[in-house]
Amino acid sequence: MAFAIRNLSVLAYANGFTLWHYKAGKDALETVGRGNYLADASDMLTAGDLMMITAADGARILCVTLADIQTVITAPLS
């Protein structure tokens, strides 16, 4: 399954920071965490945003490290 914009929602927003939730459906956490999976949302995401991901194999919080035209790179929070 590919990224679906309808499964992305804002949970909180303040001072230029956004906390997101993405329901990945049948995709695994590893798939969602790969580079540029979220590219279709690049115009909405900003470096420093956090994303709560629920996937077929669990949940994870990712930090957006880069978001520009058609590129979104994330890293898991440790």
PDB file of N, CA, C, O and CB in Angstrom:
ATOM      1  N   MET A   1       0.845  -1.184   0.000  1.00  0.00           N
ATOM      2  CA  MET A   1       0.000   0.000   0.000  1.00  0.00           C
ATOM      3  C   MET A   1       0.889   1.246   0.000  1.00  0.00           C
ATOM      4  O   MET A   1       1.895   1.286   0.708  1.00  0.00           O
ATOM      5  CB  MET A   1      -0.960  -0.001   1.226  1.00  0.00           C
ATOM      6  N   ALA A   2       0.541   2.220  -0.755  1.00  0.00           N
ATOM      7  CA  ALA A   2       1.300   3.472  -0.828  1.00  0.00           C
ATOM      8  C   ALA A   2       0.734   4.489   0.162  1.00  0.00           C
ATOM      9  O   ALA A   2      -0.336   4.288   0.738  1.00  0.00           O
ATOM     10  CB  ALA A   2       1.272   4.049  -2.269  1.00  0.00           C
ATOM     11  N   PHE A   3       1.461   5.566   0.345  1.00  0.00           N
ATOM     12  CA  PHE A   3       1.011   6.651   1.208  1.00  0.00           C
ATOM     13  C   PHE A   3      -0.359   7.152   0.756  1.00  0.00           C
ATOM     14  O   PHE A   3      -0.594   7.354  -0.435  1.00  0.00           O
ATOM     15  CB  PHE A   3       2.033   7.803   1.208  1.00  0.00           C
ATOM     16  N   ALA A   4      -1.256   7.349   1.715  1.00  0.00           N
ATOM     17  CA  ALA A   4      -2.599   7.868   1.434  1.00  0.00           C
ATOM     18  C   ALA A   4      -2.819   9.132   2.258  1.00  0.00           C
ATOM     19  O   ALA A   4      -2.902   9.065   3.484  1.00  0.00           O
ATOM     20  CB  ALA A   4      -3.699   6.798   1.751  1.00  0.00           C
ATOM     21  N   ILE A   5      -2.911  10.266   1.604  1.00  0.00           N
ATOM     22  CA  ILE A   5      -3.052  11.552   2.287  1.00  0.00           C
ATOM     23  C   ILE A   5      -4.263  11.586   3.212  1.00  0.00           C
ATOM     24  O   ILE A   5      -4.240  12.289   4.223  1.00  0.00           O
ATOM     25  CB  ILE A   5      -3.157  12.671   1.269  1.00  0.00           C
ATOM     26  N   ARG A   6      -5.319  10.844   2.890  1.00  0.00           N
ATOM     27  CA  ARG A   6      -6.525  10.835   3.724  1.00  0.00           C
ATOM     28  C   ARG A   6      -6.286  10.192   5.090  1.00  0.00           C
ATOM     29  O   ARG A   6      -7.098  10.360   6.000  1.00  0.00           O
ATOM     30  CB  ARG A   6      -7.644  10.103   3.006  1.00  0.00           C
ATOM     31  N   ASN A   7      -5.175   9.453   5.243  1.00  0.00           N
ATOM     32  CA  ASN A   7      -4.862   8.806   6.519  1.00  0.00           C
ATOM     33  C   ASN A   7      -3.926   9.645   7.390  1.00  0.00           C
ATOM     34  O   ASN A   7      -3.483   9.186   8.442  1.00  0.00           O
ATOM     35  CB  ASN A   7      -4.238   7.447   6.266  1.00  0.00           C
ATOM     36  N   LEU A   8      -3.628  10.860   6.961  1.00  0.00           N
ATOM     37  CA  LEU A   8      -2.760  11.774   7.699  1.00  0.00           C
ATOM     38  C   LEU A   8      -3.612  12.843   8.374  1.00  0.00           C
ATOM     39  O   LEU A   8      -4.404  13.516   7.714  1.00  0.00           O
ATOM     40  CB  LEU A   8      -1.705  12.423   6.758  1.00  0.00           C
ATOM     41  N   SER A   9      -3.453  13.000   9.687  1.00  0.00           N
ATOM     42  CA  SER A   9      -4.225  14.013  10.403  1.00  0.00           C
ATOM     43  C   SER A   9      -3.367  14.789  11.392  1.00  0.00           C
ATOM     44  O   SER A   9      -2.384  14.276  11.927  1.00  0.00           O
ATOM     45  CB  SER A   9      -5.389  13.367  11.131  1.00  0.00           C
ATOM     46  N   VAL A  10      -3.756  16.021  11.617  1.00  0.00           N
ATOM     47  CA  VAL A  10      -3.095  16.882  12.596  1.00  0.00           C
ATOM     48  C   VAL A  10      -3.690  16.602  13.970  1.00  0.00           C
ATOM     49  O   VAL A  10      -4.909  16.625  14.143  1.00  0.00           O
ATOM     50  CB  VAL A  10      -3.245  18.391  12.218  1.00  0.00           C
ATOM     51  N   LEU A  11      -2.822  16.339  14.946  1.00  0.00           N
ATOM     52  CA  LEU A  11      -3.274  16.148  16.327  1.00  0.00           C
ATOM     53  C   LEU A  11      -3.129  17.437  17.141  1.00  0.00           C
ATOM     54  O   LEU A  11      -3.966  17.746  17.989  1.00  0.00           O
ATOM     55  CB  LEU A  11      -2.482  15.011  16.995  1.00  0.00           C
ATOM     56  N   ALA A  12      -2.045  18.186  16.866  1.00  0.00           N
ATOM     57  CA  ALA A  12      -1.812  19.437  17.593  1.00  0.00           C
ATOM     58  C   ALA A  12      -0.908  20.333  16.754  1.00  0.00           C
ATOM     59  O   ALA A  12      -0.073  19.863  15.981  1.00  0.00           O
ATOM     60  CB  ALA A  12      -1.177  19.166  18.997  1.00  0.00           C
ATOM     61  N   TYR A  13      -1.103  21.643  16.932  1.00  0.00           N
ATOM     62  CA  TYR A  13      -0.298  22.621  16.216  1.00  0.00           C
ATOM     63  C   TYR A  13      -0.059  23.811  17.129  1.00  0.00           C
ATOM     64  O   TYR A  13      -0.993  24.316  17.752  1.00  0.00           O
ATOM     65  CB  TYR A  13      -0.985  23.061  14.894  1.00  0.00           C
ATOM     66  N   ALA A  14       1.194  24.266  17.211  1.00  0.00           N
ATOM     67  CA  ALA A  14       1.514  25.467  17.979  1.00  0.00           C
ATOM     68  C   ALA A  14       2.889  25.980  17.582  1.00  0.00           C
ATOM     69  O   ALA A  14       3.833  25.201  17.445  1.00  0.00           O
ATOM     70  CB  ALA A  14       1.460  25.182  19.496  1.00  0.00           C
ATOM     71  N   ASN A  15       3.000  27.282  17.400  1.00  0.00           N
ATOM     72  CA  ASN A  15       4.279  27.945  17.150  1.00  0.00           C
ATOM     73  C   ASN A  15       5.095  27.307  16.021  1.00  0.00           C
ATOM     74  O   ASN A  15       6.313  27.174  16.139  1.00  0.00           O
ATOM     75  CB  ASN A  15       5.093  27.944  18.409  1.00  0.00           C
ATOM     76  N   GLY A  16       4.449  26.922  14.957  1.00  0.00           N
ATOM     77  CA  GLY A  16       5.146  26.351  13.816  1.00  0.00           C
ATOM     78  C   GLY A  16       5.470  24.877  13.933  1.00  0.00           C
ATOM     79  O   GLY A  16       6.085  24.312  13.029  1.00  0.00           O
ATOM     80  N   PHE A  17       5.073  24.240  15.024  1.00  0.00           N
ATOM     81  CA  PHE A  17       5.290  22.805  15.233  1.00  0.00           C
ATOM     82  C   PHE A  17       3.962  22.078  15.057  1.00  0.00           C
ATOM     83  O   PHE A  17       2.920  22.551  15.512  1.00  0.00           O
ATOM     84  CB  PHE A  17       5.895  22.522  16.650  1.00  0.00           C
ATOM     85  N   THR A  18       4.007  20.919  14.390  1.00  0.00           N
ATOM     86  CA  THR A  18       2.798  20.120  14.215  1.00  0.00           C
ATOM     87  C   THR A  18       3.056  18.692  14.664  1.00  0.00           C
ATOM     88  O   THR A  18       4.091  18.105  14.347  1.00  0.00           O
ATOM     89  CB  THR A  18       2.327  20.148  12.748  1.00  0.00           C
ATOM     90  N   LEU A  19       2.108  18.145  15.403  1.00  0.00           N
ATOM     91  CA  LEU A  19       2.101  16.742  15.786  1.00  0.00           C
ATOM     92  C   LEU A  19       1.084  16.060  14.894  1.00  0.00           C
ATOM     93  O   LEU A  19      -0.090  16.430  14.882  1.00  0.00           O
ATOM     94  CB  LEU A  19       1.766  16.544  17.315  1.00  0.00           C
ATOM     95  N   TRP A  20       1.535  15.062  14.146  1.00  0.00           N
ATOM     96  CA  TRP A  20       0.708  14.373  13.160  1.00  0.00           C
ATOM     97  C   TRP A  20       0.421  12.945  13.587  1.00  0.00           C
ATOM     98  O   TRP A  20       1.138  12.379  14.412  1.00  0.00           O
ATOM     99  CB  TRP A  20       1.386  14.384  11.795  1.00  0.00           C
ATOM    100  N   HIS A  21      -0.624  12.371  13.026  1.00  0.00           N
ATOM    101  CA  HIS A  21      -0.871  10.937  13.127  1.00  0.00           C
ATOM    102  C   HIS A  21      -1.070  10.412  11.711  1.00  0.00           C
ATOM    103  O   HIS A  21      -1.770  11.016  10.898  1.00  0.00           O
ATOM    104  CB  HIS A  21      -2.118  10.622  14.042  1.00  0.00           C
ATOM    105  N   TYR A  22      -0.435   9.271  11.433  1.00  0.00           N
ATOM    106  CA  TYR A  22      -0.628   8.616  10.143  1.00  0.00           C
ATOM    107  C   TYR A  22      -0.973   7.157  10.369  1.00  0.00           C
ATOM    108  O   TYR A  22      -0.233   6.431  11.033  1.00  0.00           O
ATOM    109  CB  TYR A  22       0.632   8.748   9.255  1.00  0.00           C
ATOM    110  N   LYS A  23      -2.090   6.733   9.819  1.00  0.00           N
ATOM    111  CA  LYS A  23      -2.514   5.337   9.888  1.00  0.00           C
ATOM    112  C   LYS A  23      -2.061   4.650   8.605  1.00  0.00           C
ATOM    113  O   LYS A  23      -2.587   4.918   7.525  1.00  0.00           O
ATOM    114  CB  LYS A  23      -4.071   5.214  10.081  1.00  0.00           C
ATOM    115  N   ALA A  24      -1.079   3.760   8.737  1.00  0.00           N
ATOM    116  CA  ALA A  24      -0.424   3.163   7.577  1.00  0.00           C
ATOM    117  C   ALA A  24      -1.153   1.954   7.010  1.00  0.00           C
ATOM    118  O   ALA A  24      -0.717   1.401   6.000  1.00  0.00           O
ATOM    119  CB  ALA A  24       0.963   2.769   7.940  1.00  0.00           C
ATOM    120  N   GLY A  25      -2.235   1.531   7.620  1.00  0.00           N
ATOM    121  CA  GLY A  25      -2.986   0.396   7.097  1.00  0.00           C
ATOM    122  C   GLY A  25      -2.165  -0.876   7.112  1.00  0.00           C
ATOM    123  O   GLY A  25      -1.694  -1.299   8.168  1.00  0.00           O
ATOM    124  N   LYS A  26      -1.988  -1.491   5.952  1.00  0.00           N
ATOM    125  CA  LYS A  26      -1.254  -2.757   5.860  1.00  0.00           C
ATOM    126  C   LYS A  26       0.252  -2.580   5.745  1.00  0.00           C
ATOM    127  O   LYS A  26       0.990  -3.565   5.789  1.00  0.00           O
ATOM    128  CB  LYS A  26      -1.746  -3.539   4.683  1.00  0.00           C
ATOM    129  N   ASP A  27       0.727  -1.337   5.599  1.00  0.00           N
ATOM    130  CA  ASP A  27       2.168  -1.098   5.496  1.00  0.00           C
ATOM    131  C   ASP A  27       2.849  -1.316   6.846  1.00  0.00           C
ATOM    132  O   ASP A  27       2.273  -1.043   7.899  1.00  0.00           O
ATOM    133  CB  ASP A  27       2.444   0.330   4.985  1.00  0.00           C
ATOM    134  N   ALA A  28       4.074  -1.809   6.793  1.00  0.00           N
ATOM    135  CA  ALA A  28       4.875  -2.030   8.001  1.00  0.00           C
ATOM    136  C   ALA A  28       5.594  -0.747   8.407  1.00  0.00           C
ATOM    137  O   ALA A  28       5.764   0.162   7.594  1.00  0.00           O
ATOM    138  CB  ALA A  28       5.895  -3.166   7.778  1.00  0.00           C
ATOM    139  N   LEU A  29       6.011  -0.681   9.663  1.00  0.00           N
ATOM    140  CA  LEU A  29       6.729   0.488  10.166  1.00  0.00           C
ATOM    141  C   LEU A  29       7.990   0.765   9.353  1.00  0.00           C
ATOM    142  O   LEU A  29       8.310   1.922   9.081  1.00  0.00           O
ATOM    143  CB  LEU A  29       7.092   0.292  11.635  1.00  0.00           C
ATOM    144  N   GLU A  30       8.702  -0.282   8.967  1.00  0.00           N
ATOM    145  CA  GLU A  30       9.918  -0.103   8.174  1.00  0.00           C
ATOM    146  C   GLU A  30       9.623   0.578   6.837  1.00  0.00           C
ATOM    147  O   GLU A  30      10.411   1.404   6.376  1.00  0.00           O
ATOM    148  CB  GLU A  30      10.594  -1.454   7.932  1.00  0.00           C
ATOM    149  N   THR A  31       8.514   0.244   6.226  1.00  0.00           N
ATOM    150  CA  THR A  31       8.117   0.843   4.948  1.00  0.00           C
ATOM    151  C   THR A  31       7.842   2.329   5.118  1.00  0.00           C
ATOM    152  O   THR A  31       8.296   3.147   4.317  1.00  0.00           O
ATOM    153  CB  THR A  31       6.873   0.137   4.378  1.00  0.00           C
ATOM    154  N   VAL A  32       7.105   2.671   6.153  1.00  0.00           N
ATOM    155  CA  VAL A  32       6.754   4.078   6.401  1.00  0.00           C
ATOM    156  C   VAL A  32       7.993   4.897   6.731  1.00  0.00           C
ATOM    157  O   VAL A  32       8.085   6.061   6.342  1.00  0.00           O
ATOM    158  CB  VAL A  32       5.733   4.189   7.546  1.00  0.00           C
ATOM    159  N   GLY A  33       8.947   4.304   7.443  1.00  0.00           N
ATOM    160  CA  GLY A  33      10.149   5.016   7.851  1.00  0.00           C
ATOM    161  C   GLY A  33      11.177   5.191   6.756  1.00  0.00           C
ATOM    162  O   GLY A  33      12.133   5.948   6.924  1.00  0.00           O
ATOM    163  N   ARG A  34      11.003   4.513   5.644  1.00  0.00           N
ATOM    164  CA  ARG A  34      11.955   4.644   4.532  1.00  0.00           C
ATOM    165  C   ARG A  34      11.915   6.048   3.952  1.00  0.00           C
ATOM    166  O   ARG A  34      10.898   6.739   4.006  1.00  0.00           O
ATOM    167  CB  ARG A  34      11.653   3.612   3.433  1.00  0.00           C
ATOM    168  N   GLY A  35      13.046   6.444   3.398  1.00  0.00           N
ATOM    169  CA  GLY A  35      13.141   7.767   2.795  1.00  0.00           C
ATOM    170  C   GLY A  35      12.071   8.037   1.758  1.00  0.00           C
ATOM    171  O   GLY A  35      11.837   7.229   0.859  1.00  0.00           O
ATOM    172  N   ASN A  36      11.444   9.149   1.892  1.00  0.00           N
ATOM    173  CA  ASN A  36      10.493   9.709   0.932  1.00  0.00           C
ATOM    174  C   ASN A  36       9.137   9.006   0.841  1.00  0.00           C
ATOM    175  O   ASN A  36       8.388   9.270  -0.100  1.00  0.00           O
ATOM    176  CB  ASN A  36      11.110   9.699  -0.397  1.00  0.00           C
ATOM    177  N   TYR A  37       8.796   8.129   1.773  1.00  0.00           N
ATOM    178  CA  TYR A  37       7.472   7.506   1.791  1.00  0.00           C
ATOM    179  C   TYR A  37       6.387   8.581   1.873  1.00  0.00           C
ATOM    180  O   TYR A  37       5.317   8.436   1.281  1.00  0.00           O
ATOM    181  CB  TYR A  37       7.347   6.520   2.980  1.00  0.00           C
ATOM    182  N   LEU A  38       6.667   9.649   2.602  1.00  0.00           N
ATOM    183  CA  LEU A  38       5.684  10.711   2.853  1.00  0.00           C
ATOM    184  C   LEU A  38       5.800  11.875   1.860  1.00  0.00           C
ATOM    185  O   LEU A  38       5.302  12.966   2.138  1.00  0.00           O
ATOM    186  CB  LEU A  38       5.847  11.238   4.272  1.00  0.00           C
ATOM    187  N   ALA A  39       6.436  11.664   0.731  1.00  0.00           N
ATOM    188  CA  ALA A  39       6.705  12.738  -0.228  1.00  0.00           C
ATOM    189  C   ALA A  39       5.456  13.475  -0.678  1.00  0.00           C
ATOM    190  O   ALA A  39       5.516  14.679  -0.928  1.00  0.00           O
ATOM    191  CB  ALA A  39       7.402  12.181  -1.427  1.00  0.00           C
ATOM    192  N   ASP A  40       4.334  12.792  -0.789  1.00  0.00           N
ATOM    193  CA  ASP A  40       3.111  13.456  -1.248  1.00  0.00           C
ATOM    194  C   ASP A  40       2.598  14.492  -0.248  1.00  0.00           C
ATOM    195  O   ASP A  40       1.736  15.303  -0.588  1.00  0.00           O
ATOM    196  CB  ASP A  40       2.029  12.423  -1.509  1.00  0.00           C
ATOM    197  N   ALA A  41       3.115  14.474   0.971  1.00  0.00           N
ATOM    198  CA  ALA A  41       2.717  15.457   1.988  1.00  0.00           C
ATOM    199  C   ALA A  41       3.821  16.485   2.222  1.00  0.00           C
ATOM    200  O   ALA A  41       3.777  17.218   3.209  1.00  0.00           O
ATOM    201  CB  ALA A  41       2.368  14.750   3.310  1.00  0.00           C
ATOM    202  N   SER A  42       4.801  16.549   1.338  1.00  0.00           N
ATOM    203  CA  SER A  42       5.958  17.430   1.548  1.00  0.00           C
ATOM    204  C   SER A  42       5.579  18.904   1.680  1.00  0.00           C
ATOM    205  O   SER A  42       6.288  19.666   2.337  1.00  0.00           O
ATOM    206  CB  SER A  42       6.932  17.269   0.408  1.00  0.00           C
ATOM    207  N   ASP A  43       4.478  19.309   1.067  1.00  0.00           N
ATOM    208  CA  ASP A  43       4.057  20.716   1.159  1.00  0.00           C
ATOM    209  C   ASP A  43       3.380  21.028   2.492  1.00  0.00           C
ATOM    210  O   ASP A  43       3.128  22.196   2.788  1.00  0.00           O
ATOM    211  CB  ASP A  43       3.108  21.055   0.012  1.00  0.00           C
ATOM    212  N   MET A  44       3.078  20.008   3.307  1.00  0.00           N
ATOM    213  CA  MET A  44       2.415  20.223   4.592  1.00  0.00           C
ATOM    214  C   MET A  44       3.348  20.008   5.784  1.00  0.00           C
ATOM    215  O   MET A  44       3.071  20.499   6.878  1.00  0.00           O
ATOM    216  CB  MET A  44       1.223  19.302   4.712  1.00  0.00           C
ATOM    217  N   LEU A  45       4.435  19.291   5.588  1.00  0.00           N
ATOM    218  CA  LEU A  45       5.340  18.930   6.675  1.00  0.00           C
ATOM    219  C   LEU A  45       6.511  19.884   6.765  1.00  0.00           C
ATOM    220  O   LEU A  45       6.920  20.489   5.774  1.00  0.00           O
ATOM    221  CB  LEU A  45       5.845  17.514   6.496  1.00  0.00           C
ATOM    222  N   THR A  46       7.047  20.011   7.982  1.00  0.00           N
ATOM    223  CA  THR A  46       8.184  20.885   8.244  1.00  0.00           C
ATOM    224  C   THR A  46       9.195  20.135   9.089  1.00  0.00           C
ATOM    225  O   THR A  46       8.819  19.338   9.948  1.00  0.00           O
ATOM    226  CB  THR A  46       7.738  22.192   8.949  1.00  0.00           C
ATOM    227  N   ALA A  47      10.466  20.380   8.854  1.00  0.00           N
ATOM    228  CA  ALA A  47      11.504  19.776   9.688  1.00  0.00           C
ATOM    229  C   ALA A  47      11.224  20.101  11.151  1.00  0.00           C
ATOM    230  O   ALA A  47      10.960  21.250  11.507  1.00  0.00           O
ATOM    231  CB  ALA A  47      12.918  20.277   9.272  1.00  0.00           C
ATOM    232  N   GLY A  48      11.287  19.075  11.988  1.00  0.00           N
ATOM    233  CA  GLY A  48      10.992  19.235  13.411  1.00  0.00           C
ATOM    234  C   GLY A  48       9.606  18.751  13.794  1.00  0.00           C
ATOM    235  O   GLY A  48       9.336  18.539  14.976  1.00  0.00           O
ATOM    236  N   ASP A  49       8.720  18.571  12.818  1.00  0.00           N
ATOM    237  CA  ASP A  49       7.399  18.002  13.111  1.00  0.00           C
ATOM    238  C   ASP A  49       7.565  16.565  13.593  1.00  0.00           C
ATOM    239  O   ASP A  49       8.518  15.883  13.214  1.00  0.00           O
ATOM    240  CB  ASP A  49       6.473  18.057  11.854  1.00  0.00           C
ATOM    241  N   LEU A  50       6.646  16.113  14.420  1.00  0.00           N
ATOM    242  CA  LEU A  50       6.632  14.733  14.878  1.00  0.00           C
ATOM    243  C   LEU A  50       5.438  14.017  14.273  1.00  0.00           C
ATOM    244  O   LEU A  50       4.371  14.602  14.089  1.00  0.00           O
ATOM    245  CB  LEU A  50       6.591  14.660  16.418  1.00  0.00           C
ATOM    246  N   MET A  51       5.636  12.735  13.965  1.00  0.00           N
ATOM    247  CA  MET A  51       4.576  11.928  13.372  1.00  0.00           C
ATOM    248  C   MET A  51       4.394  10.663  14.189  1.00  0.00           C
ATOM    249  O   MET A  51       5.329   9.881  14.354  1.00  0.00           O
ATOM    250  CB  MET A  51       4.895  11.585  11.897  1.00  0.00           C
ATOM    251  N   MET A  52       3.189  10.465  14.700  1.00  0.00           N
ATOM    252  CA  MET A  52       2.844   9.212  15.355  1.00  0.00           C
ATOM    253  C   MET A  52       2.324   8.289  14.263  1.00  0.00           C
ATOM    254  O   MET A  52       1.352   8.610  13.579  1.00  0.00           O
ATOM    255  CB  MET A  52       1.780   9.417  16.511  1.00  0.00           C
ATOM    256  N   ILE A  53       2.969   7.154  14.104  1.00  0.00           N
ATOM    257  CA  ILE A  53       2.620   6.217  13.039  1.00  0.00           C
ATOM    258  C   ILE A  53       2.011   4.962  13.659  1.00  0.00           C
ATOM    259  O   ILE A  53       2.585   4.380  14.579  1.00  0.00           O
ATOM    260  CB  ILE A  53       3.869   5.858  12.176  1.00  0.00           C
ATOM    261  N   THR A  54       0.857   4.549  13.159  1.00  0.00           N
ATOM    262  CA  THR A  54       0.323   3.237  13.509  1.00  0.00           C
ATOM    263  C   THR A  54       0.325   2.420  12.230  1.00  0.00           C
ATOM    264  O   THR A  54      -0.188   2.845  11.195  1.00  0.00           O
ATOM    265  CB  THR A  54      -1.124   3.332  14.144  1.00  0.00           C
ATOM    266  N   ALA A  55       0.915   1.234  12.327  1.00  0.00           N
ATOM    267  CA  ALA A  55       1.093   0.386  11.158  1.00  0.00           C
ATOM    268  C   ALA A  55       0.636  -1.031  11.478  1.00  0.00           C
ATOM    269  O   ALA A  55       0.213  -1.322  12.597  1.00  0.00           O
ATOM    270  CB  ALA A  55       2.564   0.392  10.693  1.00  0.00           C
ATOM    271  N   ALA A  56       0.728  -1.899  10.491  1.00  0.00           N
ATOM    272  CA  ALA A  56       0.287  -3.283  10.647  1.00  0.00           C
ATOM    273  C   ALA A  56       1.073  -4.013  11.733  1.00  0.00           C
ATOM    274  O   ALA A  56       0.552  -4.932  12.365  1.00  0.00           O
ATOM    275  CB  ALA A  56       0.421  -4.025   9.328  1.00  0.00           C
ATOM    276  N   ASP A  57       2.320  -3.609  11.950  1.00  0.00           N
ATOM    277  CA  ASP A  57       3.167  -4.309  12.914  1.00  0.00           C
ATOM    278  C   ASP A  57       3.504  -3.496  14.159  1.00  0.00           C
ATOM    279  O   ASP A  57       4.458  -3.834  14.860  1.00  0.00           O
ATOM    280  CB  ASP A  57       4.432  -4.722  12.249  1.00  0.00           C
ATOM    281  N   GLY A  58       2.753  -2.436  14.458  1.00  0.00           N
ATOM    282  CA  GLY A  58       2.983  -1.674  15.683  1.00  0.00           C
ATOM    283  C   GLY A  58       2.872  -0.171  15.486  1.00  0.00           C
ATOM    284  O   GLY A  58       2.203   0.312  14.573  1.00  0.00           O
ATOM    285  N   ALA A  59       3.552   0.556  16.374  1.00  0.00           N
ATOM    286  CA  ALA A  59       3.492   2.018  16.343  1.00  0.00           C
ATOM    287  C   ALA A  59       4.885   2.586  16.588  1.00  0.00           C
ATOM    288  O   ALA A  59       5.751   1.928  17.163  1.00  0.00           O
ATOM    289  CB  ALA A  59       2.485   2.557  17.401  1.00  0.00           C
ATOM    290  N   ARG A  60       5.080   3.814  16.140  1.00  0.00           N
ATOM    291  CA  ARG A  60       6.378   4.468  16.286  1.00  0.00           C
ATOM    292  C   ARG A  60       6.176   5.975  16.156  1.00  0.00           C
ATOM    293  O   ARG A  60       5.222   6.431  15.527  1.00  0.00           O
ATOM    294  CB  ARG A  60       7.402   3.942  15.223  1.00  0.00           C
ATOM    295  N   ILE A  61       7.078   6.735  16.752  1.00  0.00           N
ATOM    296  CA  ILE A  61       7.085   8.183  16.567  1.00  0.00           C
ATOM    297  C   ILE A  61       8.298   8.535  15.711  1.00  0.00           C
ATOM    298  O   ILE A  61       9.429   8.161  16.022  1.00  0.00           O
ATOM    299  CB  ILE A  61       7.118   8.943  17.946  1.00  0.00           C
ATOM    300  N   LEU A  62       8.037   9.256  14.633  1.00  0.00           N
ATOM    301  CA  LEU A  62       9.097   9.695  13.727  1.00  0.00           C
ATOM    302  C   LEU A  62       9.234  11.208  13.800  1.00  0.00           C
ATOM    303  O   LEU A  62       8.255  11.920  14.020  1.00  0.00           O
ATOM    304  CB  LEU A  62       8.807   9.245  12.274  1.00  0.00           C
ATOM    305  N   CYS A  63      10.440  11.685  13.618  1.00  0.00           N
ATOM    306  CA  CYS A  63      10.711  13.114  13.532  1.00  0.00           C
ATOM    307  C   CYS A  63      11.010  13.437  12.071  1.00  0.00           C
ATOM    308  O   CYS A  63      11.796  12.741  11.428  1.00  0.00           O
ATOM    309  CB  CYS A  63      11.902  13.535  14.471  1.00  0.00           C
ATOM    310  N   VAL A  64      10.394  14.478  11.553  1.00  0.00           N
ATOM    311  CA  VAL A  64      10.686  14.931  10.193  1.00  0.00           C
ATOM    312  C   VAL A  64      12.008  15.689  10.242  1.00  0.00           C
ATOM    313  O   VAL A  64      12.113  16.724  10.901  1.00  0.00           O
ATOM    314  CB  VAL A  64       9.523  15.835   9.613  1.00  0.00           C
ATOM    315  N   THR A  65      13.017  15.170   9.543  1.00  0.00           N
ATOM    316  CA  THR A  65      14.329  15.820   9.552  1.00  0.00           C
ATOM    317  C   THR A  65      14.547  16.722   8.343  1.00  0.00           C
ATOM    318  O   THR A  65      15.351  17.653   8.388  1.00  0.00           O
ATOM    319  CB  THR A  65      15.419  14.775   9.604  1.00  0.00           C
ATOM    320  N   LEU A  66      13.820  16.435   7.257  1.00  0.00           N
ATOM    321  CA  LEU A  66      13.902  17.259   6.060  1.00  0.00           C
ATOM    322  C   LEU A  66      12.571  17.210   5.342  1.00  0.00           C
ATOM    323  O   LEU A  66      12.008  16.134   5.137  1.00  0.00           O
ATOM    324  CB  LEU A  66      15.047  16.791   5.132  1.00  0.00           C
ATOM    325  N   ALA A  67      12.071  18.358   4.964  1.00  0.00           N
ATOM    326  CA  ALA A  67      10.841  18.437   4.174  1.00  0.00           C
ATOM    327  C   ALA A  67      10.988  19.598   3.201  1.00  0.00           C
ATOM    328  O   ALA A  67      10.978  20.765   3.594  1.00  0.00           O
ATOM    329  CB  ALA A  67       9.573  18.618   5.090  1.00  0.00           C
ATOM    330  N   ASP A  68      11.125  19.256   1.929  1.00  0.00           N
ATOM    331  CA  ASP A  68      11.143  20.284   0.895  1.00  0.00           C
ATOM    332  C   ASP A  68      10.362  19.756  -0.303  1.00  0.00           C
ATOM    333  O   ASP A  68       9.640  18.767  -0.179  1.00  0.00           O
ATOM    334  CB  ASP A  68      12.612  20.670   0.493  1.00  0.00           C
ATOM    335  N   ILE A  69      10.489  20.380  -1.425  1.00  0.00           N
ATOM    336  CA  ILE A  69       9.678  20.023  -2.593  1.00  0.00           C
ATOM    337  C   ILE A  69       9.859  18.548  -2.928  1.00  0.00           C
ATOM    338  O   ILE A  69      10.935  18.128  -3.355  1.00  0.00           O
ATOM    339  CB  ILE A  69      10.054  20.900  -3.810  1.00  0.00           C
ATOM    340  N   GLN A  70       8.804  17.768  -2.734  1.00  0.00           N
ATOM    341  CA  GLN A  70       8.734  16.338  -3.054  1.00  0.00           C
ATOM    342  C   GLN A  70       9.730  15.459  -2.318  1.00  0.00           C
ATOM    343  O   GLN A  70      10.029  14.356  -2.777  1.00  0.00           O
ATOM    344  CB  GLN A  70       8.933  16.157  -4.500  1.00  0.00           C
ATOM    345  N   THR A  71      10.249  15.920  -1.187  1.00  0.00           N
ATOM    346  CA  THR A  71      11.162  15.107  -0.389  1.00  0.00           C
ATOM    347  C   THR A  71      10.799  15.240   1.083  1.00  0.00           C
ATOM    348  O   THR A  71      10.683  16.346   1.610  1.00  0.00           O
ATOM    349  CB  THR A  71      12.635  15.525  -0.629  1.00  0.00           C
ATOM    350  N   VAL A  72      10.622  14.099   1.738  1.00  0.00           N
ATOM    351  CA  VAL A  72      10.421  14.071   3.189  1.00  0.00           C
ATOM    352  C   VAL A  72      11.287  12.953   3.741  1.00  0.00           C
ATOM    353  O   VAL A  72      11.139  11.793   3.357  1.00  0.00           O
ATOM    354  CB  VAL A  72       8.902  13.864   3.569  1.00  0.00           C
ATOM    355  N   ILE A  73      12.190  13.307   4.644  1.00  0.00           N
ATOM    356  CA  ILE A  73      13.049  12.345   5.307  1.00  0.00           C
ATOM    357  C   ILE A  73      12.685  12.350   6.786  1.00  0.00           C
ATOM    358  O   ILE A  73      12.519  13.408   7.392  1.00  0.00           O
ATOM    359  CB  ILE A  73      14.564  12.678   5.086  1.00  0.00           C
ATOM    360  N   THR A  74      12.563  11.156   7.361  1.00  0.00           N
ATOM    361  CA  THR A  74      12.209  11.034   8.782  1.00  0.00           C
ATOM    362  C   THR A  74      13.260  10.185   9.501  1.00  0.00           C
ATOM    363  O   THR A  74      14.043   9.467   8.878  1.00  0.00           O
ATOM    364  CB  THR A  74      10.787  10.405   8.952  1.00  0.00           C
ATOM    365  N   ALA A  75      13.250  10.290  10.817  1.00  0.00           N
ATOM    366  CA  ALA A  75      14.115   9.461  11.668  1.00  0.00           C
ATOM    367  C   ALA A  75      13.308   9.084  12.894  1.00  0.00           C
ATOM    368  O   ALA A  75      12.547   9.904  13.408  1.00  0.00           O
ATOM    369  CB  ALA A  75      15.447  10.212  12.068  1.00  0.00           C
ATOM    370  N   PRO A  76      13.462   7.850  13.374  1.00  0.00           N
ATOM    371  CA  PRO A  76      12.720   7.446  14.570  1.00  0.00           C
ATOM    372  C   PRO A  76      13.251   8.164  15.803  1.00  0.00           C
ATOM    373  O   PRO A  76      14.448   8.434  15.909  1.00  0.00           O
ATOM    374  CB  PRO A  76      12.802   5.926  14.769  1.00  0.00           C
ATOM    375  N   LEU A  77      12.356   8.469  16.729  1.00  0.00           N
ATOM    376  CA  LEU A  77      12.798   9.032  18.004  1.00  0.00           C
ATOM    377  C   LEU A  77      13.412   7.910  18.821  1.00  0.00           C
ATOM    378  O   LEU A  77      12.919   6.782  18.802  1.00  0.00           O
ATOM    379  CB  LEU A  77      11.614   9.713  18.778  1.00  0.00           C
ATOM    380  N   SER A  78      14.472   8.210  19.528  1.00  0.00           N
ATOM    381  CA  SER A  78      15.092   7.160  20.347  1.00  0.00           C
ATOM    382  C   SER A  78      14.832   7.387  21.804  1.00  0.00           C
ATOM    383  O   SER A  78      15.279   6.602  22.641  1.00  0.00           O
ATOM    384  CB  SER A  78      16.586   7.092  20.100  1.00  0.00           C
TER     385      SER A  78
END
